[in-house]
């Protein structure tokens, strides 16, 4: 699944996954969750297809977020001064 969030208040997408079905070459279709196989579930959430093909995902719902973009131009000297 591997997708980034936008900061501390909006976590990465993989943290919203509750369970998934993964089709693997060795074990066929397996169902993963934090309760069933925590280690493999954690790895598969951001496996980017390396462990198999994600066939089904259950995602928890969260409140919508209002995202606002602020764009500005700065240089190294200005950034260093403020940090």
PENORUR-V481963 format. One record per pair of residues at least 12 apart in sequence whose ideal C-beta (glycine too) atoms are under 10 Angstrom apart, sorted by the first residue. I is the first residue (numbers start at 1). GAP is how many residues later the second one is. If there is no record, write none. Layout:
# PENORUR-V481963
i->{I:I}
gap->{GAP:GAP}
This chain:
# PENORUR-V481963
i->{1:1:1:1:1:1:1:1:1:1:1:1:1:1:1:2:2:2:2:2:2:3:3:5:6:6:6:7:7:9:10:10:10:11:12:12:13:13:13:13:14:14:14:14:14:14:14:15:15:15:15:16:16:16:16:16:16:16:17:17:17:17:17:17:17:17:17:17:17:17:18:18:18:18:18:18:18:18:19:19:19:19:19:19:19:19:19:19:19:20:20:20:20:20:20:20:20:20:20:20:20:20:21:21:21:21:21:21:21:22:22:22:22:22:22:22:22:22:22:22:22:23:23:23:23:23:23:24:24:24:24:24:25:25:25:26:26:27:27:28:29:29:29:29:30:30:30:30:31:31:31:32:32:32:32:32:33:45}
gap->{12:13:14:15:16:19:43:44:45:46:47:48:53:56:58:12:43:44:45:46:47:13:43:60:59:61:63:58:60:56:52:55:57:51:33:34:32:33:44:46:28:30:31:32:33:43:45:30:31:45:47:29:41:42:43:44:45:46:15:16:17:24:27:28:29:37:40:41:42:43:15:16:17:23:39:40:41:42:12:13:14:15:16:17:22:37:38:39:40:12:13:21:24:25:27:32:34:35:36:37:38:39:31:32:33:34:35:36:37:18:19:22:25:27:29:30:31:32:33:34:35:28:29:30:31:32:33:16:20:27:28:29:26:27:28:25:26:24:25:24:23:24:26:27:14:21:22:25:24:25:27:12:13:19:20:22:25:12}
